[in-house]
Amino acid sequence: IDAFHVSSNCLSICTSNPETNIYVAYNDYFILPSMYQLYDTKYGNAKLLPEKGKNYELGFNHMLDDKTMLNIHYFNR
């Protein structure tokens, strides 16, 4: 993977009113290895590649009254 030419896809959909918010989201991600992971003299590995993956989110927020809010969220990486 060329770190200067990587794209990351993302899709997010949200609907809300004053009391309720519902959302769905998806995105691709990549995480580059740290300098320590790559070049430490004892534990480094210069052949490490970026970690790639996908995130999925689903959420629901609702105001029950002036002091109480219900939040339900699902996240998967």
All heavy atoms as an XYZ file, in Angstrom:
634
protein
N       0.850     -1.177      0.000
C       0.000      0.000      0.000
C       0.891      1.233      0.000
O       1.785      1.363      0.824
C      -0.926      0.027      1.230
C      -1.912     -1.111      1.146
C      -1.634      1.359      1.328
C      -2.824     -1.200      2.337
N       0.636      2.139     -0.888
C       1.327      3.411     -0.936
C       0.583      4.378     -0.016
O      -0.552      4.764     -0.288
C       1.342      3.915     -2.377
C       2.055      5.234     -2.531
O       2.456      5.829     -1.511
O       2.206      5.673     -3.681
N       1.203      4.779      1.088
C       0.537      5.601      2.099
C       0.105      6.964      1.579
O      -0.742      7.619      2.166
C       1.450      5.775      3.308
N       0.663      7.401      0.459
C       0.300      8.705     -0.085
C      -0.838      8.616     -1.089
O      -1.339      9.616     -1.552
C       1.518      9.360     -0.734
C       2.595      9.664      0.256
C       3.715      8.859      0.338
C       2.477     10.730      1.131
C       4.703      9.126      1.256
C       3.457     11.010      2.051
C       4.591     10.201      2.119
N      -1.277      7.409     -1.439
C      -2.320      7.236     -2.446
C      -3.344      6.200     -1.999
O      -3.645      5.264     -2.710
C      -1.708      6.820     -3.788
C      -0.771      7.828     -4.340
N       0.579      7.747     -4.141
C      -0.995      8.961     -5.048
C       1.165      8.773     -4.725
N       0.232      9.535     -5.273
N      -3.873      6.362     -0.807
C      -4.859      5.436     -0.257
C      -6.184      6.165     -0.127
O      -6.249      7.291      0.349
C      -4.413      4.908      1.121
C      -5.491      4.035      1.725
C      -3.123      4.130      0.993
N      -7.248      5.518     -0.580
C      -8.572      6.111     -0.394
C      -9.305      5.374      0.709
O      -9.030      4.215      0.985
C      -9.368      6.066     -1.700
O      -9.621      4.723     -2.046
N     -10.222      6.060      1.318
C     -11.015      5.484      2.388
C     -12.478      5.810      2.100
O     -12.835      6.981      1.989
C     -10.566      6.092      3.715
O     -10.872      5.262      4.775
N     -13.308      4.805      1.958
C     -14.718      5.007      1.646
C     -15.523      5.233      2.919
O     -15.226      4.663      3.959
C     -15.279      3.794      0.905
C     -14.552      3.557     -0.386
O     -14.299      4.486     -1.134
N     -14.183      2.318     -0.639
N     -16.570      6.041      2.807
C     -17.412      6.340      3.956
C     -18.836      6.596      3.481
O     -19.051      7.252      2.463
C     -16.877      7.569      4.686
S     -17.849      8.021      6.115
N     -19.805      6.070      4.220
C     -21.216      6.316      3.949
C     -21.898      6.536      5.288
O     -21.714      5.762      6.225
C     -21.852      5.116      3.238
C     -23.367      5.171      3.067
C     -23.747      6.321      2.136
C     -23.881      3.861      2.539
N     -22.679      7.608      5.397
C     -23.376      7.923      6.637
C     -24.769      8.438      6.311
O     -24.943      9.271      5.425
C     -22.591      8.979      7.414
O     -23.245      9.275      8.615
N     -25.768      7.929      7.027
C     -27.156      8.349      6.854
C     -27.705      8.679      8.239
O     -27.543      7.915      9.175
C     -27.996      7.239      6.193
C     -27.437      6.899      4.823
C     -29.447      7.662      6.102
C     -28.058      5.685      4.191
N     -28.353      9.834      8.344
C     -28.867     10.270      9.638
C     -30.226     10.932      9.446
O     -30.460     11.627      8.464
C     -27.888     11.264     10.262
S     -28.444     11.910     11.841
N     -31.118     10.695     10.380
C     -32.401     11.388     10.406
C     -32.667     11.814     11.841
O     -32.269     11.124     12.778
C     -33.544     10.509      9.862
O     -34.736     11.284      9.845
C     -33.753      9.274     10.692
N     -33.272     12.965     12.003
C     -33.515     13.420     13.372
C     -34.673     14.409     13.433
O     -35.076     14.989     12.433
C     -32.255     14.061     13.953
O     -31.916     15.215     13.237
N     -35.204     14.541     14.631
C     -36.175     15.572     14.973
C     -35.750     16.083     16.352
O     -34.750     15.605     16.888
C     -37.610     15.030     14.909
C     -37.885     13.934     15.904
O     -37.468     14.017     17.057
N     -38.609     12.907     15.494
N     -36.460     17.004     16.979
C     -35.988     17.534     18.267
C     -35.813     16.484     19.376
O     -34.988     16.664     20.257
C     -37.070     18.548     18.647
C     -37.634     18.991     17.345
C     -37.601     17.771     16.463
N     -36.539     15.380     19.330
C     -36.431     14.372     20.395
C     -35.637     13.136     20.006
O     -35.147     12.427     20.868
C     -37.831     13.910     20.838
C     -38.659     14.954     21.537
C     -39.426     15.818     20.557
O     -39.726     15.342     19.449
O     -39.699     16.986     20.894
N     -35.536     12.820     18.698
C     -34.967     11.541     18.273
C     -33.927     11.727     17.172
O     -34.104     12.535     16.276
C     -36.081     10.604     17.762
O     -37.068     10.469     18.785
C     -35.545      9.243     17.414
N     -32.861     10.952     17.280
C     -31.813     10.931     16.274
C     -31.486      9.475     15.970
O     -31.249      8.684     16.883
C     -30.576     11.670     16.805
C     -29.362     11.456     15.945
O     -28.640     10.497     16.142
N     -29.148     12.350     15.010
N     -31.498      9.105     14.690
C     -31.160      7.746     14.255
C     -30.076      7.863     13.195
O     -30.163      8.703     12.304
C     -32.385      7.022     13.657
C     -33.504      6.927     14.688
C     -32.002      5.635     13.157
C     -34.830      6.451     14.115
N     -29.034      7.021     13.287
C     -27.983      7.080     12.283
C     -27.435      5.695     11.952
O     -27.477      4.774     12.761
C     -26.842      8.005     12.720
C     -26.061      7.494     13.903
C     -24.932      6.708     13.718
C     -26.443      7.798     15.194
C     -24.217      6.234     14.792
C     -25.734      7.331     16.271
C     -24.608      6.553     16.071
O     -23.912      6.082     17.142
N     -26.925      5.578     10.726
C     -26.251      4.381     10.230
C     -24.991      4.869      9.542
O     -25.025      5.852      8.801
C     -27.128      3.611      9.211
C     -26.388      2.426      8.652
C     -28.431      3.186      9.852
N     -23.851      4.219      9.779
C     -22.604      4.650      9.160
C     -21.736      3.443      8.823
O     -21.773      2.415      9.504
C     -21.844      5.590     10.085
N     -20.940      3.603      7.757
C     -19.981      2.592      7.326
C     -18.741      3.321      6.824
O     -18.858      4.362      6.183
C     -20.568      1.749      6.189
C     -19.511      1.015      5.399
C     -19.026     -0.193      5.846
C     -18.975      1.555      4.234
C     -18.032     -0.858      5.147
C     -17.988      0.900      3.532
C     -17.518     -0.302      3.994
O     -16.532     -0.957      3.309
N     -17.552      2.814      7.149
C     -16.347      3.358      6.529
C     -15.230      2.339      6.503
O     -15.186      1.414      7.301
C     -15.909      4.674      7.183
C     -15.307      4.483      8.553
O     -15.444      3.442      9.167
N     -14.656      5.506      9.046
N     -14.350      2.497      5.521
C     -13.109      1.733      5.435
C     -12.048      2.520      6.193
O     -12.105      3.744      6.244
C     -12.646      1.601      3.985
C     -13.586      0.770      3.139
O     -14.186     -0.176      3.677
O     -13.713      1.068      1.944
N     -11.072      1.829      6.773
C      -9.991      2.535      7.440
C      -8.674      1.825      7.210
O      -8.633      0.657      6.817
C     -10.253      2.678      8.944
C     -10.153      1.373      9.706
C      -8.941      0.948     10.230
C     -11.256      0.567      9.903
C      -8.845     -0.251     10.920
C     -11.185     -0.617     10.589
C      -9.965     -1.020     11.102
O      -9.873     -2.200     11.771
N      -7.598      2.543      7.439
C      -6.277      1.931      7.493
C      -5.468      2.647      8.562
O      -5.659      3.824      8.828
C      -5.563      1.940      6.142
C      -5.051      3.284      5.717
C      -3.731      3.619      5.907
C      -5.891      4.204      5.124
C      -3.247      4.850      5.523
C      -5.427      5.443      4.747
C      -4.107      5.769      4.935
N      -4.595      1.889      9.230
C      -3.759      2.426     10.296
C      -2.315      2.061      9.962
O      -1.981      0.878      9.840
C      -4.147      1.844     11.672
C      -5.612      2.159     11.988
C      -3.220      2.365     12.757
C      -6.148      1.441     13.216
N      -1.489      3.060      9.813
C      -0.077      2.825      9.514
C       0.648      2.350     10.762
O       0.345      2.795     11.868
C       0.574      4.105      9.006
C       0.039      4.639      7.682
C       0.650      5.995      7.377
C       0.325      3.666      6.560
N       1.634      1.449     10.622
C       2.439      1.060     11.782
C       3.205      2.274     12.312
O       3.594      3.161     11.550
C       3.415      0.026     11.216
C       2.854     -0.392      9.908
C       2.023      0.735      9.410
N       3.446      2.294     13.611
C       4.197      3.402     14.211
C       5.682      3.261     13.866
O       6.158      2.196     13.449
C       4.019      3.399     15.727
O       4.694      2.287     16.288
N       6.415      4.334     14.066
C       7.868      4.297     13.837
C       8.514      3.256     14.751
O       9.435      2.560     14.344
C       8.470      5.684     14.071
C       7.947      6.744     13.115
S       8.290      6.352     11.398
C       9.970      6.883     11.302
N       8.034      3.140     15.981
C       8.560      2.137     16.909
C       8.347      0.726     16.358
O       9.255     -0.099     16.382
C       7.890      2.285     18.280
C       8.260      1.197     19.254
C       9.455      1.252     19.952
C       7.423      0.113     19.464
C       9.816      0.248     20.836
C       7.758     -0.892     20.348
C       8.960     -0.819     21.028
O       9.310     -1.814     21.899
N       7.117      0.446     15.871
C       6.817     -0.888     15.340
C       7.673     -1.214     14.120
O       8.005     -2.360     13.887
C       5.341     -0.993     14.978
C       4.423     -0.957     16.178
C       2.966     -0.833     15.769
O       2.629     -0.102     14.831
N       2.103     -1.537     16.493
N       8.017     -0.194     13.358
C       8.808     -0.418     12.151
C      10.311     -0.493     12.421
O      11.001     -1.364     11.874
C       8.539      0.696     11.134
C       7.153      0.723     10.506
C       6.955      2.000      9.714
C       6.937     -0.492      9.617
N      10.834      0.414     13.261
C      12.289      0.603     13.297
C      12.962      0.421     14.648
O      14.159      0.661     14.759
C      12.620      2.002     12.757
C      12.105      2.197     11.357
C      11.114      3.128     11.078
C      12.587      1.427     10.305
C      10.621      3.299      9.795
C      12.110      1.582      9.018
C      11.134      2.525      8.777
O      10.652      2.674      7.505
N      12.246     -0.007     15.688
C      12.905     -0.268     16.964
C      13.996     -1.312     16.763
O      13.796     -2.315     16.065
C      11.888     -0.752     17.997
C      12.536     -1.017     19.338
O      12.908     -0.042     20.012
O      12.670     -2.207     19.691
N      15.177     -1.091     17.367
C      16.306     -1.996     17.135
C      16.077     -3.398     17.683
O      16.630     -4.362     17.157
C      17.589     -1.414     17.747
O      17.375     -1.162     19.135
C      17.983     -0.126     17.046
N      15.227     -3.531     18.701
C      14.990     -4.859     19.278
C      13.710     -5.514     18.746
O      13.691     -6.706     18.465
C      14.926     -4.750     20.798
C      14.885     -6.087     21.492
C      15.046     -5.932     22.984
C      15.069     -7.291     23.659
N      15.239     -7.196     25.088
N      12.631     -4.747     18.624
C      11.334     -5.326     18.279
C      10.776     -4.858     16.936
O       9.701     -5.276     16.547
C      10.301     -5.002     19.367
C      10.669     -5.563     20.715
C      11.107     -4.737     21.746
C      10.589     -6.927     20.952
C      11.452     -5.247     22.979
C      10.933     -7.448     22.182
C      11.365     -6.612     23.189
O      11.701     -7.126     24.408
N      11.453     -3.973     16.246
C      10.926     -3.408     15.010
C      10.882     -4.409     13.861
O      11.643     -5.371     13.807
N       9.960     -4.159     12.933
C       9.833     -4.982     11.727
C       9.492     -4.053     10.568
O       8.343     -3.623     10.421
C       8.749     -6.043     11.921
C       8.572     -6.921     10.709
O       9.159     -6.686      9.653
N       7.751     -7.945     10.850
N      10.455     -3.733      9.745
C      10.266     -2.798      8.633
C       9.345     -3.349      7.548
O       8.939     -2.612      6.657
C      11.616     -2.422      8.038
N       8.971     -4.622      7.635
C       8.096     -5.226      6.619
C       6.616     -5.169      7.002
O       5.771     -5.684      6.272
C       8.502     -6.674      6.378
C       9.888     -6.809      5.780
C      10.245     -8.252      5.556
C      11.653     -8.361      5.000
N      12.032     -9.757      4.793
N       6.295     -4.547      8.141
C       4.890     -4.449      8.547
C       4.112     -3.625      7.538
O       4.589     -2.613      7.028
C       4.769     -3.790      9.919
C       5.187     -4.622     11.118
C       5.082     -3.785     12.388
C       4.338     -5.862     11.240
N       2.893     -4.044      7.265
C       1.996     -3.329      6.357
C       0.899     -2.632      7.162
O       0.628     -3.021      8.301
C       1.360     -4.312      5.374
C       2.318     -5.041      4.441
C       1.559     -6.074      3.623
C       3.049     -4.062      3.551
N       0.233     -1.639      6.588
C      -0.875     -0.994      7.295
C      -1.994     -1.984      7.604
O      -2.246     -2.921      6.843
C      -1.365      0.065      6.311
C      -0.220      0.310      5.407
C       0.511     -0.994      5.306
N      -2.644     -1.768      8.725
C      -3.826     -2.544      9.087
C      -5.009     -1.939      8.348
O      -5.186     -0.734      8.307
C      -4.047     -2.443     10.589
C      -5.301     -3.111     11.083
C      -5.532     -2.876     12.565
O      -4.623     -2.434     13.272
O      -6.671     -3.136     13.004
N      -5.806     -2.798      7.709
C      -6.989     -2.331      6.983
C      -8.226     -2.980      7.574
O      -8.159     -4.092      8.091
C      -6.897     -2.705      5.498
C      -5.734     -2.070      4.781
C      -5.760     -2.363      3.300
C      -5.636     -3.830      3.004
N      -5.615     -4.137      1.574
N      -9.346     -2.289      7.491
C     -10.571     -2.863      8.006
C     -11.788     -2.024      7.674
O     -11.709     -1.064      6.919
N     -12.913     -2.407      8.267
C     -14.186     -1.738      8.029
C     -14.866     -1.467      9.376
O     -14.764     -2.273     10.293
C     -15.098     -2.605      7.176
C     -14.523     -2.938      5.816
C     -15.401     -3.922      5.065
C     -14.807     -4.384      3.772
N     -14.141     -3.434      2.952
N     -15.539     -0.331      9.478
C     -16.339      0.017     10.653
C     -17.809      0.055     10.265
O     -18.158      0.555      9.196
C     -15.983      1.414     11.171
C     -14.640      1.470     11.822
O     -14.135      0.489     12.334
N     -14.047      2.649     11.809
N     -18.652     -0.450     11.157
C     -20.103     -0.369     10.990
C     -20.676      0.238     12.260
O     -20.296     -0.161     13.355
C     -20.710     -1.757     10.782
C     -20.148     -2.500      9.611
C     -19.077     -3.368      9.760
C     -20.700     -2.343      8.343
C     -18.566     -4.057      8.676
C     -20.190     -3.024      7.257
C     -19.127     -3.879      7.431
O     -18.621     -4.552      6.353
N     -21.584      1.198     12.125
C     -22.222      1.816     13.282
C     -23.716      1.959     13.054
O     -24.159      2.213     11.938
C     -21.675      3.223     13.522
C     -20.309      3.270     14.145
C     -19.923      4.693     14.457
O     -20.443      5.242     15.453
O     -19.129      5.251     13.692
N     -24.468      1.797     14.125
C     -25.907      1.992     14.117
C     -26.245      2.633     15.460
O     -25.758      2.185     16.499
C     -26.614      0.646     13.966
C     -28.128      0.619     14.044
C     -28.717      1.424     12.887
C     -28.626     -0.799     14.018
N     -27.035      3.699     15.438
C     -27.331      4.369     16.697
C     -28.724      4.955     16.756
O     -29.331      5.283     15.738
N     -29.195      5.087     17.986
C     -30.519      5.636     18.270
C     -30.410      6.458     19.542
O     -29.915      5.977     20.563
C     -31.517      4.484     18.451
C     -32.875      4.916     18.905
C     -33.792      5.414     17.996
C     -33.242      4.816     20.237
C     -35.060      5.812     18.409
C     -34.502      5.207     20.661
C     -35.412      5.705     19.742
N     -30.825      7.713     19.500
C     -30.857      8.599     20.668
C     -32.270      9.166     20.790
O     -32.830      9.626     19.794
C     -29.873      9.763     20.498
C     -28.465      9.290     20.260
O     -27.914      8.538     21.041
N     -27.878      9.732     19.162
N     -32.811      9.166     22.007
C     -34.166      9.690     22.198
C     -34.269     10.374     23.556
O     -33.897      9.814     24.581
C     -35.193      8.558     22.106
C     -36.604      9.029     22.236
N     -37.235      9.739     21.255
C     -37.493      8.898     23.253
C     -38.463     10.024     21.645
N     -38.647      9.526     22.862
N     -34.789     11.609     23.544
C     -35.041     12.342     24.788
C     -36.369     11.857     25.364
O     -37.423     12.046     24.761
C     -35.128     13.845     24.527
C     -33.818     14.498     24.190
S     -32.630     14.511     25.537
C     -33.420     15.588     26.707
N     -36.316     11.229     26.534
C     -37.530     10.740     27.187
C     -38.259     11.877     27.896
O     -39.485     11.930     27.887
C     -37.195      9.622     28.160
C     -36.560      8.382     27.508
C     -36.112      7.398     28.574
C     -37.522      7.736     26.537
N     -37.484     12.754     28.548
C     -38.023     13.970     29.167
C     -36.872     14.967     29.286
O     -35.810     14.751     28.720
C     -38.693     13.680     30.519
C     -37.774     13.015     31.526
O     -36.579     13.403     31.591
O     -38.233     12.140     32.262
N     -37.057     16.050     30.034
C     -36.038     17.094     30.128
C     -34.730     16.626     30.765
O     -33.684     17.229     30.545
C     -36.564     18.292     30.925
C     -37.631     19.059     30.150
O     -37.681     18.915     28.912
O     -38.395     19.797     30.790
N     -34.752     15.545     31.543
C     -33.571     15.095     32.273
C     -33.101     13.692     31.883
O     -32.085     13.233     32.391
C     -33.843     15.123     33.778
C     -34.119     16.506     34.302
C     -34.364     16.459     35.789
C     -34.666     17.859     36.301
N     -34.928     17.873     37.736
N     -33.834     13.016     31.015
C     -33.522     11.618     30.717
C     -33.390     11.404     29.221
O     -34.261     11.798     28.452
C     -34.622     10.687     31.262
O     -34.881     11.011     32.621
C     -34.206      9.240     31.145
N     -32.282     10.749     28.824
C     -32.056     10.431     27.412
C     -31.760      8.938     27.276
O     -31.023      8.369     28.083
C     -30.893     11.234     26.845
C     -30.590     10.921     25.394
S     -29.288     11.956     24.741
C     -30.214     12.847     23.527
N     -32.349      8.308     26.279
C     -32.093      6.906     25.964
C     -31.127      6.865     24.783
O     -31.384      7.483     23.751
C     -33.402      6.195     25.598
C     -33.276      4.764     25.075
C     -32.745      3.845     26.165
C     -34.623      4.286     24.559
N     -30.002      6.149     24.938
C     -29.005      5.999     23.879
C     -28.761      4.524     23.631
O     -28.473      3.778     24.568
C     -27.669      6.634     24.283
C     -27.782      8.098     24.558
O     -28.263      8.845     23.730
N     -27.351      8.508     25.739
N     -28.867      4.108     22.384
C     -28.552      2.735     21.991
C     -27.605      2.825     20.804
O     -27.933      3.466     19.792
C     -29.822      1.944     21.612
C     -30.788      1.903     22.778
C     -29.445      0.545     21.145
C     -32.142      1.318     22.448
N     -26.427      2.192     20.910
C     -25.439      2.272     19.855
C     -24.809      0.898     19.607
O     -24.549      0.155     20.558
C     -24.315      3.254     20.222
C     -24.817      4.617     20.524
N     -25.060      5.545     19.556
C     -25.142      5.204     21.699
C     -25.499      6.651     20.122
N     -25.568      6.471     21.425
N     -24.575      0.577     18.364
C     -23.869     -0.648     17.985
C     -22.679     -0.236     17.129
O     -22.805      0.586     16.222
C     -24.794     -1.569     17.174
C     -24.065     -2.752     16.587
C     -23.713     -3.832     17.385
C     -23.719     -2.771     15.247
C     -23.036     -4.907     16.848
C     -23.039     -3.853     14.709
C     -22.692     -4.911     15.522
O     -22.019     -5.972     14.988
N     -21.520     -0.778     17.456
C     -20.295     -0.474     16.724
C     -19.555     -1.780     16.479
O     -19.412     -2.604     17.391
C     -19.418      0.474     17.564
C     -18.090      0.770     16.963
C     -17.963      1.749     15.983
C     -16.964      0.081     17.354
C     -16.730      2.034     15.426
C     -15.740      0.348     16.804
C     -15.626      1.339     15.832
N     -19.088     -1.984     15.252
C     -18.339     -3.201     14.932
C     -17.150     -2.822     14.091
O     -17.290     -2.184     13.062
C     -19.228     -4.191     14.178
C     -18.555     -5.521     13.951
O     -17.386     -5.700     14.269
N     -19.285     -6.451     13.407
N     -15.972     -3.223     14.519
C     -14.736     -2.970     13.757
C     -14.127     -4.297     13.410
O     -13.969     -5.180     14.127
C     -13.762     -2.152     14.581
C     -12.431     -1.949     13.880
C     -11.503     -1.096     14.631
N     -11.516      0.214     14.034
C     -10.733      1.198     14.417
N      -9.941      1.032     15.437
N     -10.761      2.343     13.823
